[in-house]
Structure formats: C-alpha cells, structure tokens
C-alpha cells in the first residue's frame, strides 16, 4: 500500500509545522499524523518526519521508539489491550493474557495471521480497577473478564471480522459503559451544594 501522507494531508502538515516556532517541536504530532495515515510507522515515515523538521531519521526513530503509542508494525482491525496495572494484576490479568494468547494463537505484541486481532498489554492503568481484570478493544471497555468471557469476546470479534463489522456496539458482544471515577457521585453532590 502506497501512502504519501505528506502530499495527501499537506494542509495538516503545514498547520502542524506552523504551530511550532521550532520545527523540532512538531515531531510528535507529525508522527501521529503519519501513523494515522498508514496505521503504523515505516522507516520512510521516520525519514519524512526528519526531513520536515530538519533532523536525522535516527533522531526521529529514537523519539518514536521511546513512546508506546507509536507502532512499527501493522495492527489488527481489533486491538485488545489487557490492563496489567496492579489492581488488574492482583485480579488475574496475567492469566487473562495467557488465555488470550492461547485463544488467539499469538503472543502479546503480535497480530493474528489473518490481520484481524492484535493483542497488547499495558502497565498503565485503564482506570477500571473495580472491573478488573479489564481490557479494552479499540479503546472500548470490557470488565471482569474471565476465561469464559474472553472466549466469547474472541469469537464475537472473529465473527465481526468475517462480517466486515467494525463498530463494536454492533457485534455480538458490545462494549460495556466506561467506568465512572470512584468519587464522581460525591463530587457532583458537593458541587451541587455550593462547596
């Protein structure tokens, strides 16, 4: 697939560069733009960003490799991210990851052979501790995931993939509502009382 995001999204590139007095400061927004266009970053993308900001490809690669949000490999249509934060880990996220690896036939960090599902883990809390172990699929929540629920989810994603469904709310296992912050009700009550 040929992607020329510098040409196809020239207005956005120029707007990003205009936002920063020092071109080097535009590195991260340009990396995001390149990744959004292709789905991941190639060596050509890194070189193009370097050219735009007047830096070497090696410098751009050092920035891209430091942050987990930049991908160097294609990802699946559905990206499962298992929370490995302390709360979820204490509630079985390591076992959940192992079960998903078994169900999908890939290791964390890999994509299924059909390109449909990428499995990831994160040590950054997904802010759903009361629903641990939890995971997200394309940034949508699934809470209290045990083996049976993981099996149903994988099957629902595979079926959605066969049917060309990308909207998770239309699949056999729609996402769950995002958890509200633990003190949201208390905070709402205080603000309503004038404190």
NUMIKOL-200935 format. One record per atom (N, C-alpha, C): y, x, z; residue in one letter. Coordinates in steps of 0.02 Angstrom, whole numbers, padded with zeros to 5 digits, always signed. Layout:
N
YXZa/...
END
This chain:
195
-00059+00042+00000x/+00000+00000+00000x/+00062+00044+00000x/+00106+00034-00049x/+00167+00072-00053x/+00222+00034-00016x/+00251+00068+00033x/+00304+00039+00073x/+00364+00086+00069x/+00420+00062+00043x/+00481+00101+00042x/+00533+00064+00084x/+00526+00069+00148x/+00570+00032+00194x/+00642+00055+00189x/+00653+00118+00170x/+00723+00142+00163x/+00759+00105+00107x/+00723+00091+00053x/+00752+00055-00003x/+00753-00020+00011x/+00695-00047+00032x/+00687-00119+00042x/+00731-00146+00099x/+00746-00104+00147x/+00785-00127+00205x/+00847-00083+00214x/+00877-00066+00158x/+00934-00020+00157x/+00991-00044+00202x/+01006-00110+00201x/+01061-00136+00243x/+01046-00124+00317x/+00984-00134+00337x/+00966-00123+00408x/+00970-00049+00426x/+00947-00006+00381x/+00951+00066+00392x/+01023+00086+00402x/+01066+00063+00357x/+01138+00081+00361x/+01170+00054+00424x/+01151-00007+00444x/+01178-00037+00505x/+01157+00003+00567x/+01094+00026+00567x/+01070+00066+00624x/+01108+00132+00626x/+01114+00166+00570x/+01149+00230+00569x/+01222+00222+00588x/+01254+00167+00568x/+01324+00156+00584x/+01335+00143+00658x/+01284+00119+00692x/+01289+00102+00763x/+01295+00164+00808x/+01273+00221+00783x/+01270+00282+00825x/+01316+00336+00797x/+01363+00360+00838x/+01407+00413+00814x/+01368+00477+00798x/+01315+00490+00835x/+01272+00547+00822x/+01208+00520+00790x/+01195+00538+00728x/+01138+00511+00690x/+01072+00519+00728x/+01065+00574+00764x/+01003+00588+00800x/+00986+00531+00849x/+01036+00497+00874x/+01026+00442+00922x/+00993+00382+00890x/+00992+00379+00824x/+00962+00322+00789x/+00887+00329+00779x/+00858+00381+00806x/+00787+00396+00792x/+00741+00339+00812x/+00748+00312+00872x/+00702+00260+00894x/+00709+00195+00855x/+00770+00170+00844x/+00775+00109+00803x/+00748+00119+00732x/+00757+00178+00704x/+00731+00191+00637x/+00654+00193+00638x/+00625+00223+00690x/+00552+00223+00696x/+00526+00152+00702x/+00560+00110+00741x/+00540+00040+00748x/+00543+00004+00680x/+00596+00017+00643x/+00604-00015+00577x/+00548+00006+00530x/+00533+00071+00529x/+00479+00096+00486x/+00412+00066+00506x/+00399+00063+00571x/+00336+00036+00594x/+00331-00039+00580x/+00386-00074+00587x/+00386-00146+00572x/+00370-00158+00498x/+00394-00115+00455x/+00383-00124+00383x/+00310-00113+00363x/+00277-00064+00395x/+00209-00046+00375x/+00156-00069+00425x/+00176-00075+00488x/+00129-00091+00541x/+00110-00030+00582x/+00125+00028+00557x/+00112+00092+00592x/+00154+00145+00557x/+00156+00205+00585x/+00196+00259+00557x/+00153+00310+00521x/+00173+00328+00460x/+00139+00380+00423x/+00180+00444+00427x/+00151+00498+00403x/+00187+00562+00400x/+00249+00555+00356x/+00244+00516+00302x/+00302+00504+00258x/+00358+00468+00295x/+00339+00421+00339x/+00390+00385+00378x/+00426+00433+00425x/+00389+00477+00457x/+00419+00525+00502x/+00467+00571+00464x/+00446+00593+00405x/+00489+00636+00364x/+00552+00599+00342x/+00544+00535+00324x/+00602+00495+00302x/+00652+00486+00359x/+00628+00472+00419x/+00672+00466+00477x/+00707+00532+00489x/+00671+00587+00486x/+00700+00653+00495x/+00756+00666+00445x/+00743+00648+00383x/+00793+00657+00331x/+00855+00615+00346x/+00846+00554+00368x/+00903+00510+00382x/+00946+00535+00440x/+00915+00567+00489x/+00954+00588+00548x/+00968+00663+00549x/+00944+00699+00498x/+00958+00770+00494x/+00916+00812+00542x/+00854+00790+00554x/+00808+00826+00599x/+00744+00841+00561x/+00704+00886+00588x/+00640+00903+00557x/+00588+00848+00570x/+00539+00847+00527x/+00483+00800+00536x/+00449+00813+00603x/+00443+00876+00621x/+00410+00894+00685x/+00448+00865+00744x/+00514+00866+00742x/+00554+00838+00796x/+00542+00762+00801x/+00543+00728+00744x/+00532+00656+00743x/+00462+00640+00768x/+00413+00679+00747x/+00345+00668+00770x/+00339+00678+00846x/+00376+00726+00874x/+00373+00737+00946x/+00400+00676+00984x/+00450+00643+00957x/+00476+00582+00988x/+00425+00525+00981x/+00400+00516+00920x/+00353+00461+00907x/+00289+00469+00948x/+00266+00530+00958x/+00204+00540+00996x/+00214+00533+01071x/+00275+00537+01095x/+00289+00531+01166x/+00283+00458+01189x/+00302+00411+01146x/+00304+00341+01165x/+00242+00303+01140x/+00213+00262+01184x/+00152+00225+01166x/+00166+00167+01119x/+00228+00148+01111x/+00244+00091+01068x/+00240+00108+00993x/+00237+00173+00977x/+00232+00192+00907x/+00160+00206+00889x/+00137+00174+00836x/+00067+00180+00815x/+00062+00227+00755x/+00010+00269+00755x/-00001+00314+00699x/-00060+00291+00657x/-00093+00238+00677x/-00150+00209+00640x/-00136+00135+00629x/-00164+00107+00575x/-00157+00035+00566x/-00188-00003+00624x/-00160-00060+00641x/-00190-00101+00693x/-00214-00166+00663x/-00257-00200+00700x/-00286-00262+00675x/-00236-00319+00676x/-00255-00374+00645x/-00213-00434+00646x/-00203-00458+00717x/-00255-00450+00758x/-00251-00468+00829x/-00257-00404+00871x/-00208-00393+00914x/-00210-00335+00958x/-00221-00359+01030x/-00279-00341+01057x/-00296-00358+01126x/-00274-00299+01169x/-00231-00313+01219x/-00209-00262+01266x/-00231-00283+01336x/-00276-00244+01365x/-00301-00258+01432x/-00257-00222+01483x/-00234-00258+01533x/-00194-00228+01586x/-00240-00185+01631x/-00220-00123+01640x/-00255-00078+01685x/-00211-00060+01745x/-00162-00102+01758x/-00120-00092+01817x/-00163-00100+01880x/-00136-00080+01936x/-00175-00078+01999x/-00206-00145+02016x/-00168-00199+02013x/-00194-00265+02031x/-00252-00284+01986x/-00243-00276+01921x/-00296-00295+01873x/-00356-00248+01880x/-00342-00184+01893x/-00398-00137+01902x/-00440-00157+01962x/-00407-00177+02016x/-00444-00198+02076x/-00483-00262+02064x/-00463-00300+02014x/-00497-00364+01999x/-00544-00358+01939x/-00557-00296+01915x/-00610-00287+01866x/-00588-00271+01794x/-00527-00246+01784x/-00505-00234+01715x/-00546-00179+01681x/-00571-00130+01719x/-00612-00077+01688x/-00677-00106+01660x/-00708-00151+01698x/-00768-00185+01674x/-00752-00230+01614x/-00695-00263+01617x/-00674-00306+01561x/-00666-00264+01498x/-00634-00206+01503x/-00626-00162+01445x/-00693-00142+01417x/-00740-00123+01462x/-00807-00103+01439x/-00842-00161+01404x/-00834-00222+01430x/-00865-00281+01399x/-00835-00293+01330x/-00769-00288+01324x/-00736-00297+01259x/-00757-00243+01209x/-00764-00182+01233x/-00788-00128+01189x/-00857-00145+01162x/-00900-00171+01206x/-00967-00191+01185x/-00965-00249+01136x/-00926-00300+01151x/-00921-00359+01108x/-00892-00343+01039x/-00843-00298+01038x/-00809-00282+00975x/-00841-00225+00937x/-00880-00184+00971x/-00911-00126+00939x/-00862-00070+00926x/-00808-00066+00966x/-00759-00012+00961x/-00740+00010+01031x/-00709+00068+01035x/-00683+00093+01099x/-00609+00074+01104x/-00583+00074+01164x/-00511+00061+01173x/-00472+00112+01130x/-00422+00087+01095x/-00383+00128+01049x/-00406+00124+00977x/-00460+00085+00965x/-00488+00079+00898x/-00481+00008+00872x/-00493+00002+00806x/-00490-00062+00772x/-00558-00077+00742x/-00578-00140+00743x/-00643-00160+00716x/-00646-00142+00641x/-00706-00131+00616x/-00717-00110+00547x/-00685-00157+00497x/-00682-00222+00514x/-00652-00271+00468x/-00576-00273+00472x/-00547-00231+00516x/-00474-00228+00523x/-00444-00287+00559x/-00486-00327+00591x/-00462-00389+00622x/-00434-00379+00693x/-00469-00340+00735x/-00451-00336+00806x/-00444-00264+00827x/-00388-00249+00860x/-00376-00183+00891x/-00380-00194+00966x/-00415-00149+01000x/-00421-00152+01073x/-00381-00095+01104x/-00338-00112+01150x/-00297-00063+01186x/-00300-00077+01261x/-00282-00028+01300x/-00271-00038+01371x/-00202-00011+01388x/-00173-00035+01442x/-00109-00010+01464x/-00108-00005+01540x/-00079+00050+01564x/-00070+00058+01636x/-00005+00025+01659x/+00035+00003+01611x/+00096-00032+01628x/+00079-00105+01643x/+00100-00129+01700x/+00085-00196+01722x/+00108-00248+01671x/+00066-00297+01657x/+00085-00351+01611x/+00118-00409+01648x/+00131-00399+01712x/+00168-00448+01753x/+00131-00514+01761x/+00065-00510+01768x/+00025-00570+01781x/-00027-00553+01834x/-00006-00519+01886x/-00052-00493+01937x/-00095-00548+01968x/-00066-00608+01978x/-00105-00663+02008x/-00159-00688+01961x/-00157-00670+01898x/-00206-00692+01849x/-00251-00636+01826x/-00257-00583+01866x/-00297-00525+01845x/-00371-00537+01852x/-00411-00503+01813x/-00386-00459+01761x/-00359-00501+01702x/-00303-00477+01676x/-00272-00513+01621x/-00268-00469+01560x/-00254-00501+01504x/-00243-00465+01442x/-00194-00504+01401x/-00169-00472+01349x/-00127-00506+01301x/-00157-00497+01232x/-00151-00548+01191x/-00168-00544+01121x/-00103-00557+01084x/-00080-00507+01047x/-00016-00512+01012x/+00039-00537+01058x/+00041-00509+01119x/+00092-00523+01170x/+00086-00592+01202x/+00030-00627+01191x/+00017-00691+01222x/-00035-00682+01278x/-00026-00716+01334x/-00068-00706+01393x/-00135-00742+01392x/-00185-00708+01422x/-00249-00737+01440x/-00263-00711+01511x/-00272-00757+01559x/-00276-00739+01630x/-00346-00748+01657x/-00361-00712+01712x/-00426-00717+01746x/-00483-00712+01697x/-00482-00659+01657x/-00531-00651+01604x/-00595-00620+01632x/-00649-00659+01631x/-00716-00634+01649x/-00756-00625+01585x/-00819-00607+01592x/-00860-00594+01533x/-00866-00655+01488x/-00878-00713+01517x/-00885-00774+01477x/-00821-00790+01439x/-00764-00782+01472x/-00700-00796+01439x/-00687-00744+01385x/-00705-00681+01397x/-00697-00629+01347x/-00739-00644+01285x/-00800-00667+01296x/-00844-00685+01239x/-00814-00741+01198x/-00789-00793+01233x/-00758-00850+01198x/-00696-00828+01159x/-00657-00784+01189x/-00596-00760+01157x/-00612-00720+01093x/-00659-00674+01098x/-00678-00634+01039x/-00703-00679+00984x/-00745-00727+01001x/-00770-00774+00950x/-00714-00815+00919x/-00667-00838+00960x/-00610-00877+00935x/-00567-00835+00888x/-00556-00771+00905x/-00516-00727+00862x/-00553-00713+00796x/-00618-00702+00800x/-00656-00691+00738x/-00653-00752+00693x/-00661-00811+00723x/-00658-00873+00684x/-00589-00883+00653x/-00537-00870+00693x/-00468-00875+00667x/-00458-00827+00609x/-00486-00767+00615x/-00481-00718+00561x/-00515-00741+00497x/-00574-00771+00504x/-00610-00797+00445x/-00571-00854+00412x/-00535-00893+00453x/-00498-00950+00427x/-00426-00932+00407x/-00407-00870+00417x/-00339-00849+00399x/-00286-00873+00448x/-00306-00893+00508x/-00259-00917+00559x/-00229-00857+00594x/-00163-00855+00598x/-00130-00801+00635x/-00093-00827+00697x/-00079-00891+00699x/-00046-00922+00756x/-00098-00935+00810x/-00093-00898+00865x/-00143-00905+00919x/-00145-00975+00948x/-00090-01011+00948x/-00090-01078+00977x/-00133-01126+00935x/-00149-01106+00873x/-00191-01148+00830x/-00264-01126+00830x/-00281-01075+00868x/-00351-01053+00869x/-00390-01091+00923x/-00456-01082+00922x/-00499-01119+00969x/-00486-01102+01042x/-00453-01047+01055x/-00438-01027+01123x/-00364-01007+01127x/-00320-01057+01132x/-00248-01041+01132x/-00228-01002+01194x/-00172-00966+01190x/-00149-00927+01247x/-00129-00972+01305x/-00123-00941+01363x/-00103-00976+01423x/-00029-00965+01434x/+00004-01010+01471x/+00075-01001+01483x/+00088-00934+01519x/+00142-00902+01501x/+00161-00840+01534x/+00174-00854+01608x/+00150-00810+01651x/+00161-00822+01723x/+00235-00818+01741x/+00255-00860+01788x/+00324-00859+01813x/+00327-00805+01867x/+00385-00773+01874x/+00392-00725+01929x/+00375-00758+01995x/+00345-00720+02041x/+00321-00747+02105x/+00376-00781+02145x/+00437-00756+02141x/+00490-00785+02182x/+00537-00830+02142x/+00517-00852+02082x/+00561-00892+02040x/+00581-00957+02074x/+00533-00992+02106x/+00549-01056+02138x/+00596-01045+02197x/+00584-00992+02236x/+00628-00978+02293x/+00698-00961+02268x/+00701-00920+02214x/+00765-00900+02188x/+00803-00961+02161x/+00768-01006+02126x/+00801-01066+02099x/+00828-01108+02155x/+00790-01114+02210x/+00813-01153+02267x/+00875-01124+02299x/+00877-01058+02304x/+00935-01025+02335x/+00997-01033+02290x/+00988-01024+02225x/+01047-01029+02181x/+01073-01100+02180x/+01028-01150+02186x/+01050-01220+02186x/+01086-01237+02251x/+01073-01200+02305x/+01103-01215+02370x/+01169-01178+02379x/+01190-01141+02328x/+01254-01107+02332x/+01252-01040+02367x/+01193-01010+02377x/+01192-00945+02410x/+01199-00889+02361x/
END
